[in-house]
């Protein structure tokens, strides 16, 4: 018989297929489990690094919250008008921008900064720009300001002034409150939009200044004879 000539099958074809499917499912599950464990291990291993990156972002902001604005005086010169003197900034909300010509992100961020200036300079916010590019590059600095229609005063040759702001990464953005201290920097831009920070700074009252008291002289003692005090003749 033809059937007797067929080889014996230890496992029926259906049984072989089911076992194959089970084996495939087990392999897939095993791989998924291994992948999940590897993923968790990588997350745990990367946690310190992520924390370090976050801390580094804070340090990259330069002048930190609560620090007083340093004088912006060690510069080679100014474009778009004279730079502000420290007394000019008393009780004012001030936005300081640090940049340099070869900074790609400085170019990309300038149009937004111009919009912010247009919105808030008429409300009393003082804008100040600083670039580390020196007097040899002043023509290109002016072209940069003209290109983006920057109207507020910008200092050039301001490397020392930027160092006073602890500026190492650019662009640098600092919002100074009425008390002369930093209330916002770029490390906060993902949590607090700059316009929100400016509105809050404008709403804050300027710190009260104490008026010096002048001691009044005591009236002279003795009888009043009704005479005028003697006047010196010139």
C-alpha positions as CSV (number, residue, x, y, z in Angstrom):
1,X,0.0,0.0,0.0
2,X,1.2,3.5,-0.7
3,X,0.5,4.5,2.8
4,X,2.8,1.9,4.2
5,X,5.6,3.4,2.1
6,X,5.2,6.8,3.9
7,X,7.7,7.5,6.6
8,X,6.5,7.4,10.2
9,X,5.8,10.9,11.6
10,X,6.8,11.2,15.2
11,X,4.9,14.4,15.6
12,X,1.8,15.2,13.5
13,X,2.1,18.2,11.3
14,X,-0.4,20.1,13.4
15,X,1.5,19.3,16.6
16,X,4.7,20.5,15.0
17,X,3.0,23.8,13.9
18,X,1.5,24.4,17.4
19,X,4.8,23.8,19.1
20,X,6.5,26.1,16.6
21,X,3.9,28.9,17.4
22,X,4.4,28.4,21.1
23,X,8.1,28.5,20.7
24,X,7.8,31.7,18.7
25,X,5.5,33.3,21.3
26,X,7.9,32.3,24.1
27,X,10.9,33.8,22.2
28,X,9.0,37.0,21.5
29,X,8.0,37.3,25.2
30,X,11.5,36.6,26.3
31,X,12.9,39.2,24.0
32,X,10.4,41.8,25.1
33,X,11.2,41.0,28.8
34,X,14.9,41.3,28.1
35,X,14.4,44.5,26.2
36,X,12.3,46.0,29.1
37,X,15.0,45.1,31.6
38,X,17.7,46.6,29.4
39,X,15.6,49.8,29.0
40,X,15.1,50.1,32.8
41,X,18.8,49.5,33.4
42,X,19.7,52.3,30.9
43,X,17.2,54.7,32.6
44,X,18.7,54.0,36.0
45,X,22.2,54.4,34.7
46,X,21.3,57.6,32.9
47,X,19.6,59.2,35.9
48,X,22.8,60.8,37.3
49,X,23.7,62.1,33.9
50,X,20.3,63.6,33.3
51,X,20.5,65.3,36.7
52,X,24.0,66.6,35.8
53,X,22.7,68.0,32.5
54,X,19.9,69.8,34.3
55,X,22.3,71.3,36.8
56,X,24.6,72.3,33.9
57,X,21.7,74.1,32.2
58,X,21.2,76.2,35.3
59,X,24.9,77.1,35.4
60,X,24.8,78.0,31.7
61,X,22.3,80.7,32.4
62,X,25.0,82.9,33.8
63,X,23.9,85.4,36.5
64,X,21.5,83.5,38.8
65,X,18.2,84.4,40.4
66,X,18.5,86.9,43.2
67,X,21.9,88.2,42.2
68,X,22.3,91.9,41.7
69,X,22.9,93.4,38.3
70,X,26.6,94.4,37.9
71,X,27.4,97.8,36.3
72,X,27.5,97.7,32.5
73,X,30.5,100.0,32.2
74,X,33.5,98.0,31.1
75,X,32.8,98.3,27.4
76,X,34.6,99.8,24.4
77,X,31.6,101.7,23.1
78,X,27.9,101.9,22.4
79,X,25.6,101.8,19.3
80,X,22.0,102.9,19.2
81,X,22.6,105.6,21.8
82,X,24.5,105.9,25.0
83,X,24.5,103.0,27.5
84,X,22.6,103.4,30.8
85,X,24.3,104.5,33.9
86,X,23.6,102.5,37.1
87,X,21.4,105.4,38.4
88,X,19.3,105.2,35.2
89,X,18.3,101.7,36.1
90,X,17.1,102.3,39.7
91,X,13.6,101.0,40.2
92,X,13.3,100.0,36.5
93,X,12.6,96.6,34.9
94,X,15.6,95.8,32.8
95,X,16.1,93.2,30.1
96,X,19.8,92.4,29.3
97,X,20.8,90.4,26.2
98,X,24.3,89.0,25.6
99,X,25.3,87.9,22.1
100,X,28.1,87.7,19.5
101,X,28.3,87.8,15.7
102,X,29.2,84.1,15.1
103,X,26.5,82.8,17.4
104,X,23.8,81.1,15.3
105,X,21.3,81.0,18.1
106,X,21.8,84.7,18.7
107,X,20.7,85.3,15.1
108,X,17.7,83.0,15.5
109,X,16.5,84.5,18.7
110,X,16.8,88.2,17.8
111,X,13.5,88.5,15.8
112,X,11.6,87.3,18.9
113,X,13.5,89.7,21.1
114,X,12.7,92.6,18.8
115,X,9.0,91.7,19.1
116,X,9.3,91.7,22.9
117,X,11.0,95.1,22.8
118,X,8.3,96.5,20.6
119,X,5.7,95.2,23.1
120,X,7.3,96.4,26.3
121,X,9.7,99.3,25.9
122,X,6.8,101.7,25.8
123,X,5.7,100.3,29.2
124,X,9.0,101.3,30.8
125,X,11.1,98.2,30.3
126,X,14.7,99.1,29.7
127,X,16.6,97.0,27.1
128,X,20.3,96.7,27.0
129,X,22.4,94.5,24.6
130,X,26.1,93.5,24.9
131,X,28.4,91.8,22.5
132,X,31.9,90.6,23.0
133,X,32.8,91.6,19.5
134,X,35.3,94.5,19.8
135,X,35.8,97.8,17.9
136,X,37.5,96.0,15.0
137,X,34.1,94.4,14.3
138,X,32.0,97.4,15.0
139,X,30.9,97.7,11.3
140,X,29.6,94.1,11.3
141,X,28.0,94.7,14.7
142,X,26.1,97.6,13.2
143,X,25.1,95.5,10.2
144,X,23.7,92.9,12.7
145,X,21.7,95.5,14.5
146,X,20.4,97.0,11.3
147,X,19.5,93.6,9.9
148,X,17.2,92.7,12.7
149,X,16.1,96.3,13.3
150,X,17.4,96.4,16.8
151,X,16.7,99.9,18.3
152,X,17.9,99.6,21.9
153,X,21.5,100.5,23.1
154,X,24.1,97.8,22.5
155,X,27.6,97.7,23.8
156,X,30.5,96.3,21.8
157,X,33.8,95.2,23.2
158,X,31.8,94.1,26.3
159,X,33.8,91.0,27.1
160,X,34.5,92.2,30.7
161,X,30.9,93.3,31.3
162,X,29.7,89.9,30.1
163,X,32.1,88.2,32.4
164,X,30.5,90.1,35.2
165,X,27.2,88.4,34.2
166,X,29.0,85.0,34.3
167,X,28.1,84.6,30.6
168,X,29.7,81.6,29.0
169,X,26.9,80.3,26.8
170,X,25.0,82.5,24.3
171,X,22.7,84.0,23.8
172,X,22.3,85.2,27.4
173,X,19.0,86.6,28.7
174,X,18.5,88.2,32.1
175,X,15.5,90.0,33.4
176,X,16.2,92.4,36.2
177,X,13.4,93.4,38.7
178,X,12.8,96.8,40.2
179,X,15.0,95.9,43.1
180,X,18.0,95.5,40.8
181,X,18.2,91.7,41.1
182,X,17.7,88.9,38.5
183,X,14.2,87.6,38.5
184,X,14.4,85.5,35.3
185,X,17.1,84.0,33.1
186,X,17.1,81.6,30.2
187,X,17.2,78.5,32.4
188,X,13.6,79.3,33.2
189,X,12.4,79.8,29.6
190,X,10.8,76.4,29.4
191,X,8.8,76.9,32.6
192,X,8.1,80.6,32.7
193,X,7.6,82.4,29.4
194,X,9.5,85.7,29.2
195,X,6.4,87.8,28.6
196,X,4.9,86.3,31.8
197,X,8.1,87.2,33.7
198,X,8.1,90.7,32.3
199,X,4.4,91.3,33.3
200,X,5.1,90.0,36.8
201,X,8.2,92.3,37.1
202,X,6.3,95.3,35.9
203,X,3.5,94.6,38.4
204,X,5.9,94.5,41.3
205,X,6.3,97.6,43.3
206,X,9.7,99.3,43.5
207,X,11.4,98.9,46.8
208,X,10.6,101.7,49.2
209,X,13.4,104.2,49.7
210,X,13.9,105.8,53.0
211,X,13.9,109.6,52.9
212,X,16.7,110.9,55.0
213,X,15.4,112.8,58.0
214,X,16.9,116.3,58.6
215,X,17.1,117.4,62.2
216,X,15.5,120.7,62.7
217,X,17.4,123.2,64.9
218,X,15.9,123.9,68.2
219,X,14.5,127.4,68.6
220,X,16.7,129.8,70.6
221,X,16.0,130.2,74.2
222,X,15.5,133.5,76.0
223,X,13.2,136.5,75.8
224,X,11.7,137.6,72.6
225,X,12.3,141.3,72.1
226,X,10.5,141.4,68.8
227,X,13.7,142.4,66.9
228,X,14.8,140.9,63.6
229,X,18.0,139.0,63.7
230,X,21.0,140.9,62.4
231,X,21.7,140.4,58.7
232,X,25.1,140.5,57.2
233,X,25.8,143.3,54.9
234,X,27.4,142.5,51.6
